[in-house]
Each structure stands twice: as C-alpha cells, then as structure tokens.
Amino acid sequence: MGTIRSCLFDESVHWWMLYEIRVLTPLLLPLVGNNPFTEKEREGMEPILWMKSEDVDKTLEPELDIMKMLLECIILLCQKRGMREELRKRKVYPVVKNLDLKVEDEGISTAIHEIVNFLMGDEDPSTPIETYDEYLQNRRK
C-alpha cells in the first residue's frame, strides 16, 4: 500500500492508476464493512463493494495505520477536479461515510473529513476539469 501511496504523489499518474491499474476498488474494499448501502448509493459503485457490504462476515481493515494509508491514497486522488468528479461517480463518498460511522479514531476521522470536504464541497466553476479522454490525448503528444 505504501508503494501505491508514493506513486499517487505524482498527479500525472492518477488517471492511469484509476483506469489502467484500477486502483480504486482495492483501495476501497478494505474500508467496506458489513453495513449495506442504499440502492441510490450503489448506483455507479463497483458491484464487489456493495455486495461485500451485505456479507455479514465482512470486516474492516483491522490495522488503523493501513486504514489511514488507504484514506490518504484517496485524498491524493482528490487533488484535481476531474478526479473528484470521477470519485463522486464511483461512489467513494458512501464508503467513507459508512466507515466514519464504524471507526472511532481521530486520525481516521480527520482523513475521512478531508475526503468529504473534497467530494461534497462546492467546486469553483472556473476550475478546469481534465477528463480521462483529455489525459489520453495529452499523453499522446
């Protein structure tokens, strides 16, 4: 996990890691407990995430340090508006919201609140939105 976090400090690889490496589901899965999502929350979410949340035996990542590192990876992915839009579509917010209800740790709560501020806060309409397609076009140049 530390290697992934180190890579995410380079914003130029975010789209690549999201689409090519498909890093989001492995980051979120340990943060999903046995707290089912609503039908609306499931729309756009990876099916494995909401299906695991319905498994009564599913437990959260037991190590708080690893949990915090996973959340830090998500925070790093939130740095650009286009990525925040993508994380909203993929329903990251319901995962961290449910996590916040289950885990009582100040460091975890602080990281969750930072993610929530990124994902639920108002966006400056003048901030450019780079999409995955634009990223691919820029990469080819």
QUIKACOR-V199400 format. One line per field, one symbol per residue. ss: DSSP state (a for helix, b for strand, c for the rest). burial: 1 if it has 24 or more other C-alpha atoms within 12 Angstrom, else 0. Layout:
# QUIKACOR-V199400
ss: ???
burial: ???
This chain:
# QUIKACOR-V199400
ss: caaaaaaaccaaaaaaaaaaccaaaaaaacccccccccaaaaccccaaaaaaaccccccccccaaaaaaaaaaaaaacccaaaaaaaaaccaaaaaaaaaaacccaaaaaaaaaaaaaaacccccccccccaaaaaaaaac
burial: 000110010010111111000011111111111111100011001100110110000001100000111111111111111111111101111111111100100001101111110111000000000001000000000
